[in-house]
Amino acid sequence: MQISLPDEAGRLQILAIHTSKMVEAGFLDEGVDMPELAASTKNFSGAEIEGLVKAASSYALARTTGGGDNLKKIDLSGLKVGRDDFLRGLREVTPAFGVSTEDLQACVRGGILPASDPCTRLVATATNLISQLHSSKVTSLLSILLEGPPGTGKTALAAQLALDSQSAFCKLVSPNSMIGMGEHAKAQLIARTFDDAHKSPMSLVVLDDLERLLEYVRIGPRFSNVVLQTLLVCVKKAPKPGHKLVVIGTSSSASVLEHLELLDVFNVSLHVPPLTQIGR
């Protein structure tokens, strides 16, 4: 049985439940905006929202008591849990389902420079497609393949598109983090990532270097059929009503993906042109 994460209205109700005693005792500051907190807690489970309220209470208590541990000798009449306490809690309490910011930022450490007009148009096209999915009332799944020669910055482009998408759930699936894993473990990790993505109202998954994920080698040729079948199912599986998913894949050989029948599962294929030196 799969229990989805609460939506914004559900998070508002959960916040009201866990702050009800605080309100009754007069400890909640009037400046605390519950709808604002509900909007800021995307991908928080009920338990994580409870943890946020407890963290905010702890910060307010420590501020009021000055760090003292004998509460019986301390006047708590002036205790107020304020907006800043909740904002501090938001920085400390990280949801299990969220954005893998560090992994994605590592892919664009040096930043992205507009190398050429085709590259600029490519980014604009992908960005517009993602924006259209956000506003669409009909479409729930968008899959984009960035294909081109090695060294053209496909991973960096995919990571930047993911960071700019402002998706509540955003994960990078890369062969770099799967070294030493067997094909069944890889398939389970990919499937679990997509399962988590389907729990969030707006998700984005980056599948980097698809050939390496598939363990493809030209001699034979050989590849992992277990991983291939997992990708074929996961990339095509639409989220449930009310939820939306973007999948961005990168590949250095679209012909290989076509041969493996993986190319057809992507809605859009965008060619990333090779970089050229100025003056050449």
MARBA-196525 format. One line per field, with one value per residue (C-alpha): x, y negated, z negated; residue number from 1. Coordinates in nm, 3 decimals. Each point is the difference from the previous one (the first is absolute). Example, Ala and Ser with C-alpha at 12.3 -4.5 7.8 and 13.67 -1.06 7.14 Angstrom:
! residues 2
east	1.230  0.137
north	0.450  -0.344
up	-0.780  0.066
roza	1  2
//
This chain:
! residues 280
east	0.000  0.151  -0.069  0.060  0.149  -0.253  -0.085  0.010  -0.350  0.090  0.323  -0.197  -0.231  0.295  0.165  -0.324  -0.019  0.357  -0.019  -0.348  0.132  0.250  -0.286  -0.212  0.288  0.065  0.353  -0.042  0.097  -0.261  0.261  0.014  -0.169  -0.126  -0.085  0.356  0.140  -0.228  0.131  0.361  -0.021  -0.028  0.077  -0.024  -0.172  -0.229  0.280  0.243  -0.250  -0.033  0.379  0.002  -0.246  0.208  0.319  -0.158  -0.124  0.348  0.159  -0.256  0.044  0.379  -0.025  -0.243  0.185  0.346  0.101  -0.088  -0.107  -0.206  -0.335  -0.168  0.204  -0.051  -0.293  -0.156  -0.274  0.188  0.058  -0.101  0.073  0.052  0.042  0.380  -0.011  -0.194  0.229  0.300  -0.176  -0.051  0.376  0.064  -0.278  0.061  -0.277  0.087  -0.154  0.150  0.256  0.348  0.145  0.360  0.011  -0.152  0.213  0.311  -0.085  0.002  0.283  0.159  -0.330  -0.138  0.096  -0.207  0.235  -0.209  -0.342  -0.099  0.085  -0.200  -0.298  0.029  -0.016  -0.292  -0.189  0.049  -0.091  -0.318  -0.101  0.042  -0.198  -0.278  -0.022  -0.026  -0.298  -0.165  -0.328  0.024  0.364  0.163  0.321  0.283  0.319  0.288  0.315  0.313  0.222  0.333  0.371  0.198  0.121  -0.280  -0.130  -0.315  0.021  0.051  -0.294  -0.226  0.101  -0.057  -0.341  -0.085  0.111  -0.188  -0.320  -0.081  -0.138  -0.078  0.166  0.315  0.249  0.308  0.048  0.360  0.229  0.263  -0.191  -0.051  0.360  0.020  -0.376  -0.147  -0.263  -0.285  0.108  0.018  -0.346  -0.140  0.157  -0.146  -0.343  0.007  0.091  -0.299  -0.227  0.105  -0.048  -0.359  -0.076  0.072  -0.240  0.281  0.312  0.303  0.244  0.329  0.128  0.361  0.214  -0.255  0.259  0.196  -0.317  -0.075  0.361  0.011  0.319  0.046  0.166  -0.281  -0.183  -0.078  -0.230  -0.210  -0.344  -0.122  0.088  -0.134  -0.339  -0.014  0.066  -0.252  -0.270  0.094  0.050  -0.337  -0.201  -0.222  -0.057  -0.338  -0.257  0.106  0.369  0.255  0.338  0.287  0.272  0.322  0.241  0.346  0.165  0.315  -0.143  -0.363  0.053  0.073  -0.319  -0.193  0.139  -0.106  -0.348  0.061  0.004  -0.371  -0.104  0.115  -0.251  0.264  0.358  0.223  0.343  0.280  0.253  0.376  0.196  0.223  0.303  -0.019  0.200  -0.005
north	0.000  -0.335  -0.308  -0.321  -0.312  -0.261  -0.282  -0.365  0.012  0.319  -0.152  -0.301  0.233  0.193  -0.326  -0.108  0.330  -0.014  -0.366  0.014  0.032  -0.275  -0.226  0.088  -0.085  -0.328  0.101  -0.044  -0.344  -0.179  -0.057  0.370  0.049  0.358  -0.008  -0.122  0.294  0.241  -0.130  0.024  0.363  0.171  0.374  -0.004  0.301  -0.036  0.117  -0.251  -0.285  0.108  -0.007  -0.353  -0.121  0.163  -0.154  -0.348  0.047  0.103  -0.308  -0.230  0.170  -0.026  -0.368  -0.073  0.194  -0.103  0.364  0.074  0.356  -0.064  -0.101  -0.019  -0.312  -0.168  -0.223  0.136  -0.259  -0.185  0.310  -0.054  0.235  -0.238  0.007  -0.006  0.314  0.184  -0.131  0.126  0.333  0.014  -0.033  0.283  0.249  0.154  0.210  0.353  -0.080  -0.313  -0.149  0.154  -0.350  0.095  0.272  -0.229  -0.301  0.216  0.053  -0.376  -0.107  -0.225  -0.144  0.004  -0.257  -0.059  0.177  -0.041  -0.091  0.368  0.066  -0.305  0.113  0.352  -0.128  -0.230  0.288  0.234  -0.274  -0.082  0.366  0.034  -0.321  0.125  0.322  -0.201  -0.195  0.282  0.143  0.302  0.111  0.163  0.148  -0.156  0.183  -0.182  0.159  -0.214  0.180  -0.098  0.080  0.049  -0.320  -0.225  -0.076  0.212  0.086  -0.363  -0.110  0.268  -0.091  -0.372  0.066  0.208  -0.271  -0.269  0.206  -0.065  0.352  0.112  0.336  -0.002  0.288  0.090  0.364  0.037  0.298  -0.189  0.085  0.366  0.121  0.357  0.056  0.301  -0.039  0.100  -0.255  -0.267  0.089  -0.016  -0.341  -0.138  0.146  -0.137  -0.347  -0.002  0.136  -0.292  -0.242  0.116  -0.096  -0.368  -0.233  -0.135  0.210  0.012  0.287  -0.031  0.325  -0.081  0.190  0.261  0.221  0.035  0.063  0.282  0.130  -0.010  0.113  0.015  0.342  0.247  -0.234  0.051  -0.183  0.057  0.113  -0.031  -0.371  -0.051  0.148  -0.208  -0.319  0.090  0.036  -0.291  -0.267  0.076  0.032  -0.304  -0.132  0.016  -0.278  -0.333  0.089  -0.086  0.143  -0.118  0.245  -0.133  0.255  -0.052  0.215  -0.010  0.244  -0.034  0.283  0.240  -0.102  0.041  0.350  0.083  -0.152  -0.250  -0.305  0.034  -0.035  -0.364  -0.260  -0.242  0.048  -0.310  0.005  -0.163  -0.131  0.042  -0.295  -0.186  -0.216  -0.370  -0.089  0.350
up	0.000  0.109  -0.211  0.192  -0.151  -0.119  0.236  -0.107  -0.151  -0.185  -0.132  -0.128  -0.192  -0.146  -0.109  -0.167  -0.189  -0.129  -0.100  -0.160  -0.358  0.071  0.110  -0.306  -0.233  0.179  0.101  0.376  0.127  0.212  0.271  0.086  0.337  0.016  0.375  0.063  -0.197  0.182  0.333  -0.123  -0.111  0.338  -0.022  -0.382  -0.149  -0.302  -0.230  0.151  -0.050  -0.362  -0.023  0.141  -0.267  -0.274  0.136  0.009  -0.357  -0.113  0.156  -0.164  -0.337  0.017  0.091  -0.283  -0.270  0.109  0.016  -0.362  -0.083  -0.312  0.147  -0.342  -0.087  0.336  0.090  0.321  0.017  0.271  0.214  0.361  0.290  0.290  0.376  -0.027  -0.215  0.270  0.275  -0.197  -0.035  0.376  0.045  -0.245  0.082  0.342  0.156  0.107  0.337  0.150  0.231  0.020  0.024  -0.075  0.268  0.262  -0.089  0.025  0.367  0.068  -0.229  0.261  0.118  0.354  0.261  0.318  0.242  0.314  0.134  0.044  -0.366  -0.111  0.206  -0.143  -0.358  0.087  0.163  -0.296  -0.249  0.191  0.014  -0.377  -0.059  0.226  -0.201  -0.323  0.133  0.194  -0.126  0.228  0.032  -0.304  0.144  0.199  0.097  0.169  0.140  0.036  0.249  0.151  0.014  -0.323  -0.163  0.122  -0.349  0.006  -0.370  -0.098  0.214  -0.146  -0.357  0.060  0.153  -0.306  -0.244  0.193  0.017  -0.368  -0.028  -0.354  0.065  0.212  0.017  0.203  0.100  0.113  0.063  -0.202  -0.318  0.097  0.019  -0.126  0.009  0.179  0.270  -0.231  -0.262  0.271  0.126  -0.354  -0.061  0.325  -0.075  -0.355  0.126  0.234  -0.275  -0.220  0.290  0.043  -0.362  0.061  0.188  0.222  0.057  0.227  0.049  0.189  0.156  0.078  0.253  0.097  0.175  -0.323  -0.200  0.242  -0.025  0.378  0.176  0.376  -0.005  0.030  -0.045  -0.366  -0.239  -0.311  0.106  -0.362  -0.009  0.353  -0.084  -0.318  0.196  0.270  -0.264  -0.228  0.268  0.162  -0.322  -0.047  -0.353  -0.165  0.060  -0.144  0.008  0.270  0.093  0.219  0.106  0.153  0.145  0.147  0.265  0.210  0.254  0.104  0.250  -0.287  -0.179  0.324  0.043  -0.358  0.061  -0.281  0.224  0.074  -0.367  -0.006  0.118  0.126  0.118  0.005  0.163  -0.200  0.255  -0.051  -0.133  0.242  -0.071  0.078  0.311  0.141
roza	1  2  3  4  5  6  7  8  9  10  11  12  13  14  15  16  17  18  19  20  21  22  23  24  25  26  27  28  29  30  31  32  33  34  35  36  37  38  39  40  41  42  43  44  45  46  47  48  49  50  51  52  53  54  55  56  57  58  59  60  61  62  63  64  65  66  67  68  69  70  71  72  73  74  75  76  77  78  79  80  81  82  83  84  85  86  87  88  89  90  91  92  93  94  95  96  97  98  99  100  101  102  103  104  105  106  107  108  109  110  111  112  113  114  115  116  117  118  119  120  121  122  123  124  125  126  127  128  129  130  131  132  133  134  135  136  137  138  139  140  141  142  143  144  145  146  147  148  149  150  151  152  153  154  155  156  157  158  159  160  161  162  163  164  165  166  167  168  169  170  171  172  173  174  175  176  177  178  179  180  181  182  183  184  185  186  187  188  189  190  191  192  193  194  195  196  197  198  199  200  201  202  203  204  205  206  207  208  209  210  211  212  213  214  215  216  217  218  219  220  221  222  223  224  225  226  227  228  229  230  231  232  233  234  235  236  237  238  239  240  241  242  243  244  245  246  247  248  249  250  251  252  253  254  255  256  257  258  259  260  261  262  263  264  265  266  267  268  269  270  271  272  273  274  275  276  277  278  279  280
//
